[in-house]
Amino acid sequence: MRLTRYTDYALRTLIYVGLREPRQSSIAEIARAYAISESHLTKVVHQLGRLGLIRTIRGRGGGLRLAKPPAEIVVGAVVRATEDDLALVECFAVGACVITAPCRLRRALGEALAAFLAVLDRYTLADLLGGGEGDEIARLLGLAPPPAAAGGLPVPEREGA
């Protein structure tokens, strides 16, 4: 299973914008941070807006913000909405193979795809932004730490963690 670059960019855009909240982000800064094409990213952002995940504010001082709380953005739903084709093999699509009816491979691959998506459905954008990993991602992208972490005291590690 391999996700398209489009889906990868959609997920990375959501992570970037989520880390910047409540500040606005721009397509140019996201493209720069990830070293990806602005024109390709523009298409991704447009679809994220149509899906109700990103709110775009036009004009001077405009930018991108999350349209809903990170805990309401389910990773599996984003993958389903941004992938053109989750048909792992030909028999999943319109053009069927001659052995489709009795084929156990089709059933096995269908089960594997369902399991893959079920795991992604257990994660939200909030999960991807949380913990020390979110702070580390923000640092790697050249962003200031999220507001909750800025200026606060370090949180002691739990025993056994």
N, C-alpha and C positions, 0 to 999 in steps of 0.2 A: 504494500500500500504506500503510495507516495502522494502527498498533497501537492497541488499546483503552487507555483510561485504567487499567484493571485491570492490564494487563501493564506499563505505564509505572510504576505504583506498586510492582509487584512488583520490578522492576529497581532502582528508586530505594531501596526498602527494603533490598534485598541490599547495595547500595552503602553505605548508611548504617551498617548493622549491621557490614559488613566493615571500614569505616573505624574503628569503635569497638572492634573486637577488640583485646585480650581482654576489654574491659569489656562489660557487658551494656547493652542498649538497651531502651527502652520504646516502645510504640505511641504514647503521648502525645508523647514527645519527637520521634519521627520525623514525626508529623503536624504538630507545631509547626514543625519545621525546614523542611518542604516546603509548609506552609500548605495541608494537605489534610485531608479529613474523617477523624476517628478511627474512626467506625463503618465507613466503606468500607475503611479500612486494616486494621481488625480481620479482615475477611473475607479480605483479601489475605494477611495473616500466617497465618491459619488454613490456607489452601491451601499456603503455603510450608512450613508445618510438616508437613502431610500428604505433601508431595512429598519430605520429608527434607532440605530446604535450611536451615530455621530450626529451632532447638531452643528451645522455650518453657519457662521455669522459673517455676512458679507460686508464689504466696505472697509474703510480705514478703521483700524483697531479690531478688525474681524479675526476670525480664526475658527478652530475646531474645538469642540468640547464633547464629552460624553453626553448622550441624550437620555441615558438612564443610569442608575447606580451600578457600579461594577458587579455587585452581587446578583444583579438581574440579567447580566450578559453571560449566557451559557456557551461555553466553547464548542460543544457539539452542534448547537444550533447555528453558530457562525460558520462552522465547517460545512454543514449541509447547505446553507444559503450561498456560500461563495464557491463551492466546487461545482463545476459544470456537469461533471459526470462521475458518479460514484460506482459506475458499473465496472467491477474489477475484471470481468471477462465478457466476451461477446454475448454469451447467453443471458446476461443481465440486461442487455439492451434490446433493441428492436430486432436486430439480425440474430436469429437463434441458430445454434449449432444443431447438427442432425441428432446428437445424443442427449439433447437437453432434458427430455422427459424423465429418463431413468438415471440421469447423471448424479452421482453422489458428490462429485467435485463441486458442482454448482451449489448444492446444499451446504457443503463445508465452507465454501467461500462466502456464501450469504450469511452463515452463522458468524464467521470471523469478522465480516464487515459490521454486523449488528453489535458484536462485542466491542469492537473498536469505537464505534459511535457511542455506545453505552458508557464506556469509560470517559470519553470526552464530555458526555452529558453530566458527569459528576463534578465537573470543574467549571467555575465561573471566572470572569475577569478578576474579581476580587481575590480569588485563590492565586492567580498568577501574579498579582501585585503585592500580595501579603508577605509578611515575615521579612527576614534579612535579605532574601533574594530580591525583593522589590527595590530595596535600598541599593543593592549591588548593581542591579540593572540600571537604575537611575544614574549611578556613578559612572558606569561604563558608557552610557549615552550622553554624558556630560551635563546631566540635569542635577539640579539641587535636590537634596533629599525631600521626600514628601513632607508636607507641613506638619504632620503629627510627629515625625522623627526630628525635625529641625529644632535645635535648641533644647531638646529634652535630655534627660539623664539616660545613660545606657541602662537597658533592661537586663537584670541579671539572668543568666541562663538557668533553666530549671535543672535540677539534679536528674540524671538519667536521660537527658535529652540529647 
